[in-house]
Amino acid sequence: MKLPELKIADFIARIPIIQGGMAVRISTGALAGAVAAAGGIGVIGASGMSFEELANEIRIAREKARGGVIGINIMFAAREFWGIVTTAIKEKIDLVFTGAGFSRDIFKVGQDNNTPIVPIVSSARLAQTATRCGAAAIVVEGKEAGGHLGTDRSIKDILPEVRQATDLPVVAAGGITTGADIVEMLQFGANGVQIATRFVLSEECNAALPFKKRYQEATKDDIVIISSPVGLPGRAIRTAFVDKLLAKKGPKPLGCDFCLKHCSLEYCIVQALIRSQRGDIENGVVFSGENVWKIKDRSIRPAADIIKELVSEVEAILG
Ligand SMILES: Cc1cc2nc3c(=O)[nH]c(=O)nc-3n(C[C@H](O)[C@H](O)[C@H](O)COP(=O)(O)O)c2cc1C
């Protein structure tokens, strides 16, 4: 038995794997394009990018994608949310994923511009609201995910509830690292999966080598929850900076360009993410999913090989 394809509006991915958007500049055009070319859906993490930079990354992804499906991910909490969405639509992006907050208005903008909108939610209630508002599909994310979290419940508990709440395609996210995990999600009723952490260990991921090394070395005990000035908890790997945050001794921001609609100003999350992406991990935040330590082969490989491995694991189980 083969993996089913994933259809979102008129876009069909041969392989039902979405590479989750990762900011700041962890998933750029190179990774999104490679995943799309391999048959999945590749997503650029657009939060923290300028409009010009995003337009350029979309062109890079499109060139590499060989006709595959690409999207952008933008967090609603970003002050430039609408500018990013408009830029992506102008660049004829296939899909727009939105997380870290919820906008009802985006669905009308998507419909007016023929751009499917896929919200990332963590409850059946929000899945229902998104369905009524005109979402093209739903990504449901559990507490196992990396980055900002909307819940402390497992994907295994939320997914069946969301499956019942909507007839739209449902994509499960959080903690998926093996083919067996994918099969489990499909059995729970998902039409596809969204995976992020696994793709950090790809050649095309735009994080500097020390960031990827932290992923290779992380143990179960290194994975912690921090509080983000966005107003949400976030899942990360311990670094010296993260230890300071856990001890409530995060450095106050020195300057601020007001990149978030609401910020606690406890510390600057965007600068901390930029530092780690560039390799200064001990002074930064390294976001990661809960199950990074479960990845069997933590070598850095082409994204296409990672997808091939996951697909062959699934097919071995499905027979
Ligand atoms: C380094 C990193 C950065 C992330 N950045 C974003 C982001 O900018 N926007 C978003 O909606 N989700 C973000 N996420 C969440 C992922 O897109 C994805 O849904 C989630 O991590 C899936 O769980 P997994 O990492 O265990 O596969 C991020 C995750 C990681 C690991």
Ligand as a Chemical Component Dictionary entry (heavy atoms), coordinates in Angstrom:
data_LIG
# 
_chem_comp.id                   LIG 
_chem_comp.type                 NON-POLYMER 
_chem_comp.pdbx_formal_charge   0 
_chem_comp.three_letter_code    LIG 
# 
loop_
_chem_comp_atom.comp_id 
_chem_comp_atom.atom_id 
_chem_comp_atom.alt_atom_id 
_chem_comp_atom.type_symbol 
_chem_comp_atom.charge 
_chem_comp_atom.model_Cartn_x 
_chem_comp_atom.model_Cartn_y 
_chem_comp_atom.model_Cartn_z 
_chem_comp_atom.pdbx_ordinal 
LIG C1  C1  C 0 13.276 25.886 14.670 1  
LIG C2  C2  C 0 11.768 25.961 14.560 2  
LIG C3  C3  C 0 11.160 27.149 14.188 3  
LIG C4  C4  C 0 9.767  27.215 14.041 4  
LIG N1  N1  N 0 9.186  28.372 13.607 5  
LIG C5  C5  C 0 7.860  28.423 13.360 6  
LIG C6  C6  C 0 7.261  29.583 12.790 7  
LIG O1  O1  O 0 7.933  30.558 12.461 8  
LIG N2  N2  N 0 5.903  29.569 12.614 9  
LIG C7  C7  C 0 5.125  28.483 12.936 10 
LIG O2  O2  O 0 3.903  28.524 12.755 11 
LIG N3  N3  N 0 5.681  27.373 13.466 12 
LIG C8  C8  C 0 7.012  27.315 13.655 13 
LIG N4  N4  N 0 7.575  26.154 14.140 14 
LIG C9  C9  C 0 6.704  24.969 14.300 15 
LIG C10 C10 C 0 6.795  24.039 13.064 16 
LIG O3  O3  O 0 6.401  24.673 11.895 17 
LIG C11 C11 C 0 6.014  22.717 13.222 18 
LIG O4  O4  O 0 4.636  22.877 13.147 19 
LIG C12 C12 C 0 6.330  21.936 14.475 20 
LIG O5  O5  O 0 7.622  22.163 14.937 21 
LIG C13 C13 C 0 6.117  20.459 14.196 22 
LIG O6  O6  O 0 6.689  19.660 15.186 23 
LIG P1  P1  P 0 8.127  18.938 14.983 24 
LIG O7  O7  O 0 9.108  20.037 14.924 25 
LIG O8  O8  O 0 8.257  18.072 16.168 26 
LIG O9  O9  O 0 8.080  18.184 13.690 27 
LIG C14 C14 C 0 8.966  26.082 14.315 28 
LIG C15 C15 C 0 9.600  24.894 14.727 29 
LIG C16 C16 C 0 10.967 24.808 14.836 30 
LIG C17 C17 C 0 11.602 23.523 15.246 31 
# 
loop_
_chem_comp_bond.comp_id 
_chem_comp_bond.atom_id_1 
_chem_comp_bond.atom_id_2 
_chem_comp_bond.value_order 
_chem_comp_bond.pdbx_ordinal 
LIG C1  C2  SING 1  
LIG C2  C3  SING 2  
LIG C2  C16 DOUB 3  
LIG C3  C4  DOUB 4  
LIG C4  N1  SING 5  
LIG C4  C14 SING 6  
LIG N1  C5  DOUB 7  
LIG C5  C6  SING 8  
LIG C5  C8  SING 9  
LIG C6  O1  DOUB 10 
LIG C6  N2  SING 11 
LIG N2  C7  SING 12 
LIG C7  O2  DOUB 13 
LIG C7  N3  SING 14 
LIG N3  C8  DOUB 15 
LIG C8  N4  SING 16 
LIG N4  C9  SING 17 
LIG N4  C14 SING 18 
LIG C9  C10 SING 19 
LIG C10 O3  SING 20 
LIG C10 C11 SING 21 
LIG C11 O4  SING 22 
LIG C11 C12 SING 23 
LIG C12 O5  SING 24 
LIG C12 C13 SING 25 
LIG C13 O6  SING 26 
LIG O6  P1  SING 27 
LIG P1  O7  DOUB 28 
LIG P1  O8  SING 29 
LIG P1  O9  SING 30 
LIG C14 C15 DOUB 31 
LIG C15 C16 SING 32 
LIG C16 C17 SING 33 
# 
